Amino acid sequence: MHRVWKLRLTGMAGGAVNGIFGGGGGMALIPLLTLWCGVEQRRAFANCVALVLPLCALSAAVYWWRGNLDWQMAWPYLLGGLIGGFLGGRLFGKVPVVWLRRIFALFLLYGGVRYLL
């Protein structure tokens, strides 16, 4: 039962990050799932993808409801995102976990530096 609450709180943290920043819930979910909940790295990445979809859908609905979502602007890059998601999903099983962690860390580092500067 203790693990279930950890998972729920982890989901809440991911949802909050996603809602506040319009995405990025996975940036909070991966470390929390692996370090705090003890989920194996590859499983954490896969579950994170499954969790982010409804989080993003809910956040998008809230943004749309408040008049901040521009579908005309979103459609062109949605197609590229779908193709990239498909290719990434196909490559996921072929990339060693150590490289998944390194790539993820580089994205975090890049994003952090960009926001600071």
C-alpha positions as CSV (number, residue, x, y, z in Angstrom):
1,M,0.0,0.0,0.0
2,H,2.9,2.3,0.7
3,R,4.2,1.9,-2.9
4,V,0.7,2.8,-4.3
5,W,0.8,6.1,-2.5
6,K,4.3,6.8,-3.7
7,L,3.1,6.2,-7.3
8,R,0.0,8.4,-6.8
9,L,2.1,11.3,-5.4
10,T,4.6,10.8,-8.3
11,G,1.7,11.0,-10.8
12,M,0.5,14.1,-9.0
13,A,3.9,15.8,-9.3
14,G,4.1,14.9,-13.0
15,G,0.6,16.3,-13.6
16,A,1.4,19.5,-11.7
17,V,4.6,20.1,-13.7
18,N,2.8,19.3,-16.9
19,G,0.0,21.7,-16.1
20,I,2.1,24.5,-14.9
21,F,4.7,24.4,-17.8
22,G,2.5,23.0,-20.6
23,G,4.6,19.9,-20.8
24,G,7.6,18.3,-19.2
25,G,5.8,16.1,-16.7
26,G,8.1,13.3,-17.8
27,M,11.0,15.3,-16.5
28,A,9.6,15.0,-13.1
29,L,8.3,11.4,-13.5
30,I,11.5,9.7,-14.6
31,P,13.6,10.6,-11.5
32,L,10.7,10.1,-9.1
33,L,9.7,6.7,-10.6
34,T,13.3,5.4,-10.6
35,L,14.8,6.9,-7.4
36,W,11.8,7.2,-5.1
37,C,9.5,4.4,-6.3
38,G,12.2,2.0,-7.3
39,V,10.9,1.3,-10.8
40,E,13.5,-0.2,-13.2
41,Q,14.8,2.4,-15.7
42,R,13.5,1.1,-18.9
43,R,10.0,0.4,-17.4
44,A,10.0,4.0,-16.0
45,F,10.7,5.5,-19.4
46,A,7.9,3.3,-21.0
47,N,5.4,4.1,-18.3
48,C,6.3,7.8,-18.4
49,V,5.3,7.9,-22.1
50,A,1.9,6.3,-21.3
51,L,1.4,8.7,-18.4
52,V,2.3,11.8,-20.2
53,L,-0.4,11.3,-22.9
54,P,-3.4,11.8,-20.6
55,L,-1.6,14.5,-18.7
56,C,-1.0,16.5,-21.9
57,A,-4.5,15.9,-23.1
58,L,-5.9,17.2,-19.8
59,S,-3.5,20.2,-19.8
60,A,-4.4,21.0,-23.5
61,A,-8.1,20.8,-22.6
62,V,-7.6,23.3,-19.8
63,Y,-5.6,25.6,-22.1
64,W,-8.3,25.3,-24.8
65,W,-11.0,26.0,-22.3
66,R,-9.2,29.2,-21.3
67,G,-8.7,30.3,-24.9
68,N,-4.9,29.8,-25.0
69,L,-4.7,26.9,-27.4
70,D,-4.2,27.7,-31.1
71,W,-5.0,24.6,-33.0
72,Q,-4.0,26.1,-36.3
73,M,-0.5,26.6,-35.0
74,A,-0.4,23.2,-33.3
75,W,-1.4,21.0,-36.3
76,P,1.8,21.3,-38.4
77,Y,4.1,20.1,-35.7
78,L,1.7,17.5,-34.4
79,L,2.3,15.3,-37.5
80,G,6.1,15.6,-37.0
81,G,5.6,14.7,-33.3
82,L,3.6,11.6,-34.2
83,I,6.2,10.4,-36.6
84,G,9.0,11.1,-34.1
85,G,7.0,9.3,-31.4
86,F,6.6,6.3,-33.6
87,L,10.3,6.1,-34.5
88,G,11.4,6.7,-30.9
89,G,9.1,3.9,-29.7
90,R,10.6,1.6,-32.3
91,L,14.2,2.5,-31.3
92,F,13.5,2.4,-27.5
93,G,14.1,-1.4,-27.1
94,K,17.4,-1.2,-29.1
95,V,19.0,1.6,-27.1
96,P,20.9,0.5,-24.0
97,V,19.6,1.9,-20.7
98,V,22.8,3.7,-20.0
99,W,22.4,5.7,-23.2
100,L,18.8,6.4,-22.4
101,R,19.9,7.9,-19.1
102,R,22.6,9.9,-20.8
103,I,20.4,11.3,-23.5
104,F,17.7,12.2,-20.9
105,A,20.3,13.9,-18.8
106,L,21.5,15.9,-21.8
107,F,18.0,17.1,-22.5
108,L,17.6,18.1,-18.9
109,L,20.9,20.0,-19.0
110,Y,20.2,21.7,-22.3
111,G,16.7,22.8,-21.1
112,G,18.1,24.0,-17.8
113,V,20.9,26.0,-19.4
114,R,18.4,27.5,-22.0
115,Y,16.0,28.6,-19.3
116,L,18.8,30.1,-17.1
117,L,20.2,32.1,-20.0
